[in-house]
Amino acid sequence: MAFFTHQVRRAFSSSAVRNVVIKHVTIIGGGQMGAGIAQVAASTGHTVTLVDTSDDILKKSIKGIEGSLKRVAKKKFADKPEAAEEFVLKVLQNVSTSTDDASAVQGTDLLLEAIVENLKVKRDLFGRLDKLAPKHTIFASNTSSLSISDIASSTTRLDRFGGVHFFNPVPMMKLVEVIKTSTTSQETFDSLLNFSKVLGKTPVSCKDTPGFIVNRLLVPYSMEAIRLHERGHGSKEDIDIAMKLGAGYPMGPFELGDYVGLDTIKFIMDGWHAIEPDNPLFAPSELLNKLVAEGKFGKKTGEGFYKYK
Ligand SMILES: NC(=O)c1ccc[n+]([C@@H]2O[C@H](COP(=O)([O-])OP(=O)(O)OC[C@H]3O[C@@H](n4cnc5c(N)ncnc54)[C@H](O)[C@@H]3O)[C@@H](O)[C@H]2O)c1
């Protein structure tokens, strides 16, 4: 499939490439997150190349982006259907697709990875593309639970590597966690913060620690809710009602777990438990392990803590 190369726009200092102004973004992984990020980046005037492993997947990604854009346009241009149509077309024109990541990284300012949550696969991808991407290109991962430093060390551009963690669904969720490792340069970090702001998001600065801010608080909270239930302190329904009405949360912890995916929660917990086996916040749950072993991952499989039709 076609991809575009674009003029690189950079600000130079006397000695090194600094403060890359991100205009062209290459997103690797056109799943839930990658497609969402592509939509938002294209809507805010960036040119985007979306990369995945097959044309069929990419077709689905573009269809999803189009459907989401139409919903946005319907609200934005309520009484002007022509303007709405024009908006959707204009944004879609900013997105091209490719199954050839080696070509897609040419001339890009930012390489943003949103592929499967597996350290080896991410390291292999970045290590390979490091040799092919232009020198100024910033590399960033959207990982939820892996260490950015562990991913970045597969490359030689440790100063131009950071984390940009979006939330699902990307077009709706305002937050972006921008992660600075001990080797990320201030210029790279500032470019990523600025990029997040240009996307219309609110960035927060995070250190490269497990779960950054949101998941570091949210995942142990979800696990403690499950353990509370396992100890017989409350039904799932009562715990969900309690947190919604008592703490003002939009979803209870069991509803949220089913929405996020119980396999994802287990994957994150297992990873952290392996790093800190004595931390009681990261202790495994029998109930969660059982549900995942039975393939009950939540909404996406039709059953998790609750059943879905
Ligand atoms: N789903 C969430 O709520 C969420 C939130 C924040 C961050 N994340 C992180 O974002 C990343 C992606 O998550 P997702 O939910 O979008 O996953 P997903 O399964 O929906 O999408 C992943 C996509 O990557 C593609 N892919 C896999 N390996 C590839 C490769 N080598 N080259 C190109 N494409 C490849 C797959 O075909 C798939 O389309 C993960 O690291 C995850 O931890 C997820």
Ligand as a Chemical Component Dictionary entry (heavy atoms), coordinates in Angstrom:
data_LIG
# 
_chem_comp.id                   LIG 
_chem_comp.type                 NON-POLYMER 
_chem_comp.pdbx_formal_charge   0 
_chem_comp.three_letter_code    LIG 
# 
loop_
_chem_comp_atom.comp_id 
_chem_comp_atom.atom_id 
_chem_comp_atom.alt_atom_id 
_chem_comp_atom.type_symbol 
_chem_comp_atom.charge 
_chem_comp_atom.model_Cartn_x 
_chem_comp_atom.model_Cartn_y 
_chem_comp_atom.model_Cartn_z 
_chem_comp_atom.pdbx_ordinal 
LIG N1  N1  N 0  -6.177 -1.416 24.996 1  
LIG C1  C1  C 0  -5.933 -0.502 25.927 2  
LIG O1  O1  O 0  -6.792 -0.117 26.721 3  
LIG C2  C2  C 0  -4.558 0.129  25.993 4  
LIG C3  C3  C 0  -4.412 1.375  26.615 5  
LIG C4  C4  C 0  -3.153 1.988  26.620 6  
LIG C5  C5  C 0  -2.071 1.343  26.051 7  
LIG N2  N2  N 1  -2.236 0.117  25.473 8  
LIG C6  C6  C 0  -1.047 -0.515 24.854 9  
LIG O2  O2  O 0  -1.100 -0.277 23.450 10 
LIG C7  C7  C 0  -0.519 -1.375 22.754 11 
LIG C8  C8  C 0  -1.527 -1.923 21.750 12 
LIG O3  O3  O 0  -2.705 -2.278 22.414 13 
LIG P1  P1  P 0  -4.084 -2.493 21.614 14 
LIG O4  O4  O 0  -5.136 -2.638 22.658 15 
LIG O5  O5  O -1 -4.234 -1.458 20.554 16 
LIG O6  O6  O 0  -3.815 -3.908 20.927 17 
LIG P2  P2  P 0  -4.547 -4.540 19.654 18 
LIG O7  O7  O 0  -4.372 -5.998 19.783 19 
LIG O8  O8  O 0  -5.910 -3.960 19.459 20 
LIG O9  O9  O 0  -3.650 -4.013 18.422 21 
LIG C9  C9  C 0  -2.315 -4.390 18.196 22 
LIG C10 C10 C 0  -2.068 -4.341 16.691 23 
LIG O10 O10 O 0  -0.672 -4.487 16.445 24 
LIG C11 C11 C 0  -0.499 -5.290 15.292 25 
LIG N3  N3  N 0  0.860  -5.826 15.330 26 
LIG C12 C12 C 0  1.341  -6.785 16.143 27 
LIG N4  N4  N 0  2.662  -6.961 15.886 28 
LIG C13 C13 C 0  2.982  -6.106 14.880 29 
LIG C14 C14 C 0  4.183  -5.813 14.190 30 
LIG N5  N5  N 0  5.333  -6.439 14.458 31 
LIG N6  N6  N 0  4.142  -4.859 13.221 32 
LIG C15 C15 C 0  2.997  -4.208 12.938 33 
LIG N7  N7  N 0  1.838  -4.439 13.571 34 
LIG C16 C16 C 0  1.833  -5.382 14.536 35 
LIG C17 C17 C 0  -1.610 -6.331 15.387 36 
LIG O11 O11 O 0  -1.872 -6.917 14.126 37 
LIG C18 C18 C 0  -2.771 -5.492 15.917 38 
LIG O12 O12 O 0  -3.543 -4.938 14.861 39 
LIG C19 C19 C 0  -0.071 -2.386 23.831 40 
LIG O13 O13 O 0  1.283  -2.155 24.142 41 
LIG C20 C20 C 0  -0.955 -2.021 25.023 42 
LIG O14 O14 O 0  -0.362 -2.344 26.253 43 
LIG C21 C21 C 0  -3.453 -0.491 25.415 44 
# 
loop_
_chem_comp_bond.comp_id 
_chem_comp_bond.atom_id_1 
_chem_comp_bond.atom_id_2 
_chem_comp_bond.value_order 
_chem_comp_bond.pdbx_ordinal 
LIG N1  C1  SING 1  
LIG C1  O1  DOUB 2  
LIG C1  C2  SING 3  
LIG C2  C3  SING 4  
LIG C2  C21 DOUB 5  
LIG C3  C4  DOUB 6  
LIG C4  C5  SING 7  
LIG C5  N2  DOUB 8  
LIG N2  C6  SING 9  
LIG N2  C21 SING 10 
LIG C6  O2  SING 11 
LIG C6  C20 SING 12 
LIG O2  C7  SING 13 
LIG C7  C8  SING 14 
LIG C7  C19 SING 15 
LIG C8  O3  SING 16 
LIG O3  P1  SING 17 
LIG P1  O4  DOUB 18 
LIG P1  O5  SING 19 
LIG P1  O6  SING 20 
LIG O6  P2  SING 21 
LIG P2  O7  DOUB 22 
LIG P2  O8  SING 23 
LIG P2  O9  SING 24 
LIG O9  C9  SING 25 
LIG C9  C10 SING 26 
LIG C10 O10 SING 27 
LIG C10 C18 SING 28 
LIG O10 C11 SING 29 
LIG C11 N3  SING 30 
LIG C11 C17 SING 31 
LIG N3  C12 SING 32 
LIG N3  C16 SING 33 
LIG C12 N4  DOUB 34 
LIG N4  C13 SING 35 
LIG C13 C14 SING 36 
LIG C13 C16 DOUB 37 
LIG C14 N5  SING 38 
LIG C14 N6  DOUB 39 
LIG N6  C15 SING 40 
LIG C15 N7  DOUB 41 
LIG N7  C16 SING 42 
LIG C17 O11 SING 43 
LIG C17 C18 SING 44 
LIG C18 O12 SING 45 
LIG C19 O13 SING 46 
LIG C19 C20 SING 47 
LIG C20 O14 SING 48 
# 
